[in-house]
Amino acid sequence: MIRIRKHDERGHFDHGWLNTWHTFSFGDYHDPAHVGFSTLRVINDDRVAPGAGFPTHGHSNMEIITYVMQGALAHKDSMGTGSVIQAGDVQYMSAGSGVTHSEFNASAQEMVHLLQIWIFPKEKSLPPLYRQKHFSAADKRGKWCLIASPDGAAGSLEIRQDARLFAALIDSGTPLDYPVASSRRLWLHVAQGSVSLAGIELQAGDGAAVEGENAIRVESGSQGEVLLFDLA
């Protein structure tokens, strides 16, 4: 079974400095039909204006992954980490027992476009962690590039949950197949461009829940960038 979550059905807020779309309930947006999927809790599609950002705030007991598609975001946190997250970078922060952090777009002209992802951890109140890694377009073009996993396989970021996150750039004429293991569920999110899933056309911001399927095929008539979550 495949269920589609259309981009324009998501929660939406334009705060001026932040234009954000919420796939699942978040903050002031609550939809009891969309509060998460398996251990996947949040996919926020954020555009941060030049000279703006998220002030220092706290989290606990959440696996937080930031996938940057445009621009650069300066990060600081209570673990003493200071870094710049640029397009192609994936940031992982395990909030664990508690962490505070801030993100800021220091550019005077360029917007930052990112996906903020939250996944429930397998264990609570562990010490917080921070990791960051760059994945190039070549790493993702025409293949499922593993960017996060519970065991750090294939050079991916190791996270504290039985979840695997793949990114792919799909060009015309190069479909990608993905076998679905028994009892696993998938969530596909179209980050940019357009793709088709089992013949269903999907645009940027669309999502799809996949349950009870043996395999899926994702293809594009032009180019699409997708994230695929393989969840217990």
Residue pairs with C-beta under 8 A, 6 or more apart in sequence:
1 210
1 211
1 212
1 213
2 197
2 198
2 200
2 208
2 209
2 210
2 213
2 216
3 208
3 209
3 211
4 200
4 202
4 206
4 207
4 208
5 23
5 34
5 206
5 207
5 208
5 209
6 205
6 206
7 21
7 190
7 203
7 204
7 205
7 206
8 205
10 21
10 22
10 23
10 45
10 205
11 21
11 22
11 25
11 26
11 29
11 31
12 20
12 21
12 22
12 29
13 19
13 20
13 22
13 27
13 28
13 29
14 20
16 49
17 48
17 49
17 52
17 53
18 46
18 47
18 48
18 49
18 52
18 54
19 46
19 47
20 44
20 45
20 46
20 47
21 44
21 45
21 205
22 29
22 42
22 43
22 44
22 45
23 34
23 42
23 43
23 44
23 45
23 189
23 207
24 31
24 34
24 35
24 36
24 37
24 40
24 41
24 42
24 43
25 31
25 32
25 34
25 35
25 36
26 42
26 44
36 42
37 185
37 187
37 209
37 229
37 231
38 163
38 185
38 187
38 231
38 232
39 119
39 120
39 161
39 162
39 163
39 231
39 232
40 117
40 118
40 119
40 163
40 187
40 229
40 231
41 62
41 118
41 119
41 120
42 116
42 117
42 118
43 115
43 116
43 117
43 189
43 207
44 115
44 116
44 117
45 115
45 205
46 112
46 113
46 114
46 115
46 116
47 111
47 112
47 113
48 54
48 71
48 73
48 103
48 105
48 111
48 112
48 113
48 114
49 105
49 111
50 105
50 107
50 108
50 109
50 110
50 111
51 105
51 106
51 107
51 108
52 104
52 105
53 73
53 74
53 102
53 103
53 104
53 105
54 102
54 103
54 104
55 102
56 76
56 100
56 101
56 102
57 100
57 101
57 102
58 98
58 99
58 100
59 93
59 95
59 98
59 99
59 100
59 101
60 95
60 96
60 97
60 98
60 99
60 125
61 95
61 96
61 97
61 120
61 121
61 124
61 125
62 95
62 118
62 119
62 120
62 121
63 92
63 94
63 95
63 118
63 119
63 120
63 121
63 159
63 160
63 161
63 163
64 91
64 92
64 93
64 94
64 95
64 116
64 117
64 118
65 90
65 91
65 92
65 116
65 117
65 118
65 119
65 148
65 157
65 159
65 165
66 73
66 85
66 90
66 91
66 93
66 103
66 114
66 115
66 116
66 117
67 90
67 114
67 115
67 117
67 147
67 167
67 191
67 227
68 85
68 86
68 87
68 88
68 89
68 90
68 91
68 112
68 113
68 114
69 87
69 113
69 114
69 115
69 191
69 192
69 225
70 87
70 110
70 111
70 112
70 113
70 114
71 86
71 87
71 105
71 107
71 110
71 111
71 112
71 113
72 84
72 85
72 86
72 87
72 105
72 106
72 107
72 110
72 112
73 84
73 85
73 103
73 104
73 105
73 112
73 114
74 82
74 83
74 84
74 85
74 103
74 104
74 105
74 106
75 81
75 82
75 83
75 84
75 85
75 91
75 101
75 102
75 103
76 82
76 101
76 102
77 93
77 99
77 100
77 101
77 102
77 130
78 99
78 100
78 101
78 128
79 99
79 128
79 130
81 130
83 91
83 132
85 91
85 103
85 114
85 132
86 134
88 134
88 135
88 136
88 137
89 132
89 133
89 134
89 135
90 132
90 133
90 134
90 135
90 147
90 148
90 157
91 130
91 131
91 132
92 129
92 130
92 131
92 132
92 148
92 157
92 159
93 99
93 101
93 128
93 129
93 130
93 131
94 121
94 126
94 128
94 129
94 130
94 159
94 160
95 128
96 121
96 125
96 126
96 127
96 128
96 129
97 125
97 126
97 127
97 128
98 128
99 128
105 111
105 112
115 189
115 191
115 227
117 165
117 227
119 159
119 161
119 163
120 161
121 160
121 161
122 150
122 160
122 161
122 162
123 160
126 160
131 157
131 158
133 147
133 155
133 157
135 145
135 147
135 167
137 169
139 145
140 167
140 168
140 169
140 225
141 168
141 169
141 171
142 168
142 169
142 170
142 171
142 174
142 176
143 168
143 176
144 166
144 167
144 168
144 176
144 178
144 228
145 166
145 167
145 168
146 153
146 154
146 155
146 156
146 164
146 165
146 166
147 156
147 157
147 165
147 166
147 167
148 156
148 157
148 158
148 159
148 163
148 164
148 165
149 156
149 157
149 158
149 159
149 163
149 164
149 165
150 158
150 159
150 160
150 161
150 162
150 163
150 164
151 158
152 158
156 164
156 165
162 231
162 232
163 229
163 230
163 231
163 232
164 229
164 230
165 227
165 228
165 229
165 230
166 178
166 227
166 228
166 230
167 191
167 225
167 226
167 227
167 228
168 176
168 218
168 225
168 226
168 228
169 223
169 224
169 225
170 176
170 195
170 218
170 219
170 220
170 223
170 224
170 225
170 226
171 220
171 222
171 223
172 220
172 221
172 222
172 223
174 219
175 217
175 218
175 219
176 217
176 218
176 219
177 215
177 216
177 217
177 218
178 186
178 215
178 216
178 217
178 218
178 228
179 214
179 215
180 186
180 210
180 213
180 214
180 215
180 216
180 230
181 230
183 232
184 230
184 231
184 232
185 209
185 210
185 211
185 231
185 232
186 208
186 209
186 210
186 211
186 213
186 216
186 228
186 229
186 230
186 231
187 207
187 208
187 209
187 210
187 228
187 229
187 231
188 197
188 202
188 207
188 208
188 210
188 216
188 218
188 226
188 227
188 228
188 229
189 206
189 207
189 226
189 227
189 228
189 229
190 202
190 203
190 204
190 205
190 206
190 207
190 224
190 225
190 226
191 204
191 225
191 226
191 227
192 204
192 224
192 225
193 204
193 220
193 222
193 223
193 224
193 225
194 201
194 202
194 203
194 204
194 220
194 221
194 222
194 224
195 202
195 218
195 219
195 220
195 224
195 226
196 202
196 218
196 219
196 220
196 221
197 208
197 210
197 216
197 217
197 218
198 216
198 217
200 208
202 208
202 224
210 216
218 224
218 226
218 228
